[in-house]
Amino acid sequence: MNEEPPGDPDVAARDEDVAARAYGRRFRDKGNKREDWAIDVFREVFARLDEPARVDRLLFDLGRYYNALTNAPIVDLATRRRVADCLSRGAKREAEALVRTCLERYRGGIDDGLDRSDL
């Protein structure tokens, strides 16, 4: 005689609202990285390596968000500083490699259909 109580319709509505807000913030299904806000920011970083101030701001933004796979920010402060140092010295390839390492950590080895030509 263990009957489950009927579901609360307000709870379902609240859950749908939360999902809609998360979608609106562009944090979508991590299985589809093509629609992930962080991937878009990484793309912009790679496209603007000639603009150190813009790259620093973009990496700052990525550092504000949590990477659940690494239990750390998407881009940590030490890496951000190293990238800024590389760009100030004109070492674009080294800076790009550092950022690519952060991207790979963020993607977590997921086969999401992206390759180097997509970024």
N, C-alpha and C positions, 0 to 999 in steps of 0.2 A: 504494500500500500504506500510505497514511496512515490508520490506524485510530485513532479517538479512544478514549482509555481510558474504561472504564466509570465512571459517576458515583459519587461517594462518598455513600452514604446518610446519613452523619453530617453532611455539609455541608448537605444539604437539611433535615434535622431542626433544625440550628442556625438556619438561615434562617427556618424556621417559628416557632421559639421567639422570635427577635428580633421578627418581625412581631406575634406574639401579645403580647409585652411592650409594644411601641409602641401597639398597639390598647388595651391595658389602661391605658395612661397617657393615653388619650383624644386621641392625635395620630393622627387618621384621615386618610383620603384628602382631600387639599387641594382636590380637585374638588368635594367635598361639604361646604361650609363649615358647614352646619347641624349637623354633628356634630363640630365643631372646638372644642377646649377654649378657645382664645383668643376665639372668637366668643361663647361663653358668658360669658366674663369681660367682654368689651365690653358685652354686654347688661346685666350687673349694674352696670357703671359708669354707664351711661345711666339705669338705674333708681334709682341711689343718689346722684345729684348733690347731694342735700341733706345728705349725710354726708361732709364733706371727708376725715376720717381714713380712712374705709373706701375711698373712691375712691383716695386716695394709696396705700393698701396694695395695692389691685387693680392700679393702674398699676405699682407696684413689681414685682409678680408678672409682669406682661406684659413688663417691662423685662429680666427674667431670661432670656427666650427670644428666639431669633434669627429674624429675618425674612429668609429667603433671597432674596426679591425685591429687598430694599433693602440687603442686606449690613450689617445693623444690628439692634439690638434692636427688638422689636415697638413698644415705647414707649421713647424715649430719655430720659435723665435731664433734659435741658433742657426737654422737653415736659412731663414729669411735674411739674417745678417750676413751669412756667408755669400748668398746670392748677390746682395747689395755690394759687398766688397768685390766680388768677381766682376760685376758690371762696371764698377768705378775704375777697375784696373783694365777694363777692356777685354776681359776673359769671358766672352760670350758663351763659348762652348762648355766651359766649366760650369757656368751658371745654368745653362740649359740642362746639363747632366744632373745637377743638384735638383732642379725642379722636376725633371723626369723621374728621378728616384722617389720624390714625394708623390707624384702621380701614380707610379706603380704600386707604392704602398697603399695608396687610397683605393686603387682598383682591386687590390687584393688577389691578383691572379685570376680574376673572373674573366671568362671569355665573353666579352660584351660586344664583340664585333668591331671594336675600334682597333686601328693599327696606327703606326707612326704617321702615315700619310693623312690620317683623319685629324691629327692634332697640329 
